[in-house]
Amino acid sequence: MYFLFTYTLFRCNLTSFRREYSVFPSHYVEPIYRKDEQEALFRSEEAMNIAHQQVKPAQITDTCSEFYDARVLKFINTIMRNGDRKLARTLVTKSFEEIKRIQLQRYHKAKTNEEKDNIELDPFVVFHYAVDNCTPVLQLINCRKGGIMYKIPVPISPVRAQHKSMKWLIEAAKEKDDEERFYNMLAKELVSASQNQGRAVKWKEELHKKCQANRAYAHFRWLK
Amino acid sequence: MERTVGQPVNDSFLRRIRKTHSRKFSTVVEVKDEQASQVCSFRTAENNPINHNTDHIARLYTVPIDIQRQIFQNGGLPGKFMKQVTTFQECSIMVRQPAIEIISYLNQVDYTRPVNKYVLYGKFGVGKSLTLCHILHYAFAQKYVLVHIYWAAHWFKDMKEVATSVLSPGCMDLPIDAGLWLKHFKFQNSKLLSELDLKVSKDYVWNQREMTSQGTSILELVEFGMNRIKYACGVIDALIKELKLASIAGKCKTMVVIDGFNAFTSSHTRIRNDNKVMVLPKQVSLAIPFFDITKNDWCNGAIVVTVDQTANKDRRESHLPRYLLGKEGFEHLDPFIPVLIEDYNIAEFDSMIEYYKDRKWIRNITSSGQRELELITNRNPFVLMDQCKFL
């Protein structure tokens, strides 16, 4: 009995070589759930290639809604703690509402048409500006050379840079008094970051400054 | 990498020149805002609810700011709607079928007969309270004396203070709530009452030293209640009786507007007496006068109430009046005219979306996006407001 069991395990390992954690085998194709992407797929030859392949089921957050934004979804996931997506989603929606209220108040206060045109009322656009403005281009990594720890500036990957910028925005919003609400502070932070102000942008600039100061060690990157 | 909001567009300079140019040299007369709003499909320039009729259905009218301050100063508009009012910088209410129906009834009814009762009912978030606000504005414009409770459940759920009643033994007083209601009453009616100059018909003795003698004006009675909130509940009782008498005598017209009336017939309150036993609404001295005024033993007035699932704790499964009021409450209000309020129809939904676009609350929404909103919200006004918040 035991022999048979080990034999099957061995066979399994022979066929796949690597144990997968996912329920779905690796030859399953990722689902395409946006309508425009589907249309583009059917127009191309790619559709014929994957026509008879097996497809993974769509995730709970995958939607063909008009109001879907991949980056906002990423932001929701970054805020999320303990898998509480509902709460994270509420926080982001409420802060977007607050962005609109802040911007509309400024819009009504503005006297000339030119001033009014300059105020961005779309919370999604404000959010994108804010994340773009907080995205760093370099990062510092630690490196031990001759018993001394050096901080070496290296280029940062786009995914990591975006994550860092989102983290800064959230962290900046979390530094608040007890009476203040997180979503209100986040809204204020997003609005000010979209205008290149605020704490999150400052942290990015500080990092850039540090990288500039440590530029003498930059060549350690190749010496490792 | 770095971008800022509102980078100047290339042709903005040219556009500016064109704008100033046309303003200076064009012979076209500038269209005024009022005229422009008349052309709008989703707005009506008719801001007086007396003139509202079926032509104005599915359009929004704006409550003038001074009237809004006078009627809704101490509450009346729902909290979330109030937030929209401050953001949009105007208080716009949609003219809808049920409000028009009740207004037309009020215009045609024979006021020498006993009062009619109108009960608004509907699912959560269909706009019962805002319809009530529209009718309240109508009553204000028609110079009714307003007896308005903006949310009856407040008294039994989050009351300020509870005391044993001196004037009506065996009952509980809510002195601070009663004082606040008197303030609300005075705010809404002070102008009208000073014009009408109603007098108290008999002596009311509060204690050995203080009394309100026959012939003092009603406003003085109200002010006494506001200053001595220990007797505020008794003052409300007296005030309601006086208003009934005055209406029967034809001195004034009275409009009773109560939001969430089924809170009065609920079998659960958070009020406890000295022995820590729950007190039902009919043993609360503040509620008794309002039971009294919703009877139909008087004339020259009207009663408009809503029943709401969220107003009571024990009955929440259906929105129908018989279930929400219970047997006793139903028999108390019977006979009444039930008015159902439903979700938006297509025209109302479209004009609401247009209104949101006009107020810049949502921008550049595609037709398929609008269709999606329609499906998600099922055209429910409250859910629509909620869904549009983050767009």
Interface residues (C-beta under 8 A of the other chain):
Chain A: S65 E66 F67 V92 T93 K94 F96 E97 K100 R101 L104 Q105 Y107 H108 N113 E114 D117 N118 I119 E120 L121 D122 P123 V125 V126 Y129 D132 N133 T135 V137 S194 Q195 N196
Chain B: M1 E2 R3 T4 V5 G6 S12 R16 K19 K83 T87 F88 Q89 R359 K360 W361 R363 I365 T366 S368 G369 E372 K389 F390 L391
